Amino acid sequence: MGLTKATITNLDTNEKMDVLFNPTQYAIKKDNQWTAKPVVGKNVPKLDFTGGGSRILTMELFFDVYEINGADVRDHVNKLWDITMISDTNKYKTVAAAALSPAVGSELDI
């Protein structure tokens, strides 16, 4: 089974975009906040969980339409821009990158 082209999907609107070239790598990051409170007589502070941050997907996409007759790379960039814009009705945009390859997994819910 060959590689499947990655698809970027807005999970709120179901709008999709196939990437031209699969990213060679990606990273998912999520931060949490902890507050350290000193404890008298101890050499380590007491840590209190104060909240979690958003998950962030980072990848480099390559847009090359040189061999596609009459294609404009701005059309692809603008579609990506539109999919990731936050709408007035939904302040929390949910976007997923799916199907990077069968070996990686079927969906990354970001």
Number of C-alpha atoms within 10 A of each C-alpha: 6 6 11 13 16 20 18 23 21 21 16 13 11 11 14 18 16 15 18 15 13 19 14 9 10 11 8 11 11 10 11 10 12 13 12 12 11 12 10 8 6 8 8 11 12 12 12 11 10 9 10 11 10 10 12 12 16 11 13 11 15 11 14 13 14 10 7 9 7 8 12 13 13 11 10 18 12 11 13 18 10 13 22 17 14 12 12 7 7 9 9 11 16 17 22 17 21 21 19 23 16 12 9 10 10 14 16 15 13 17
